[in-house]
C-alpha cells in the first residue's frame, strides 16, 4: 500500500509540474502572437493560436505514445 501511495504522489506531482510548464508556454506563445498580430487579441489570432497548439499537442501525444510503446518492449 505504501509503495502505491508514493507512486500516485509522484504521478500527481509530475502532472502538476507539467501543467505549470504548459501554462508558462501558453503565456509565452500568447505574447508572441500579440507581437505579430498587431491588434493583439483578435478572434483570428486566437483561432490560429488554438489550431497551432492543437496540432503540436497531437503530434507530441503520438510521439510520446510511440516512445512509451518502445519502452514497454
C-alpha positions as CSV (number, residue, x, y, z in Angstrom):
1,X,0.0,0.0,0.0
2,X,2.8,2.4,0.9
3,X,4.5,1.9,-2.5
4,X,1.2,2.6,-4.3
5,X,0.8,5.9,-2.4
6,X,4.3,7.0,-3.2
7,X,3.8,6.1,-6.9
8,X,0.5,8.0,-7.1
9,X,2.0,11.1,-5.4
10,X,4.9,11.0,-7.8
11,X,2.5,10.8,-10.7
12,X,0.4,13.7,-9.4
13,X,3.5,15.8,-8.8
14,X,4.7,15.1,-12.3
15,X,1.3,16.1,-13.7
16,X,1.3,19.3,-11.7
17,X,4.7,20.3,-12.9
18,X,3.6,19.5,-16.5
19,X,0.6,21.8,-16.0
20,X,2.8,24.6,-14.7
21,X,5.1,24.2,-17.7
22,X,2.1,24.2,-20.1
23,X,0.8,27.4,-18.6
24,X,4.2,29.0,-18.9
25,X,4.4,28.0,-22.6
26,X,0.9,29.2,-23.1
27,X,1.7,32.7,-21.8
28,X,4.9,32.8,-23.9
29,X,3.2,31.8,-27.1
30,X,0.3,34.2,-26.5
31,X,2.8,37.0,-26.1
32,X,4.4,36.0,-29.4
33,X,1.0,36.1,-31.1
34,X,0.3,39.6,-29.6
35,X,3.6,40.8,-31.1
36,X,3.0,39.5,-34.6
37,X,-0.8,40.2,-34.8
38,X,-0.9,44.0,-34.5
39,X,-4.4,44.2,-32.9
40,X,-3.3,41.8,-30.1
41,X,-6.4,39.8,-29.2
42,X,-8.4,39.4,-32.4
43,X,-10.5,36.3,-32.8
44,X,-8.5,35.3,-35.8
45,X,-5.2,35.4,-33.8
46,X,-6.8,33.3,-31.1
47,X,-8.1,30.8,-33.5
48,X,-4.8,30.5,-35.3
49,X,-3.1,30.1,-31.9
50,X,-5.6,27.4,-30.9
51,X,-5.1,25.4,-34.1
52,X,-1.3,25.6,-33.9
53,X,-1.3,24.5,-30.3
54,X,-3.7,21.6,-31.0
55,X,-1.6,20.4,-33.9
56,X,1.5,20.5,-31.7
57,X,-0.3,18.6,-28.9
58,X,-1.5,15.9,-31.3
59,X,2.0,15.3,-32.7
60,X,3.5,15.3,-29.2
61,X,0.9,12.8,-27.9
62,X,1.6,10.5,-30.9
63,X,5.4,10.8,-30.3
64,X,5.1,10.1,-26.6
65,X,2.9,7.1,-27.2
66,X,5.5,5.6,-29.6
67,X,8.3,6.2,-27.1
68,X,6.1,4.6,-24.3
69,X,5.5,1.6,-26.6
70,X,9.2,1.1,-27.2
71,X,9.9,1.4,-23.5
72,X,7.5,-1.4,-22.8
73,X,9.2,-3.8,-25.2
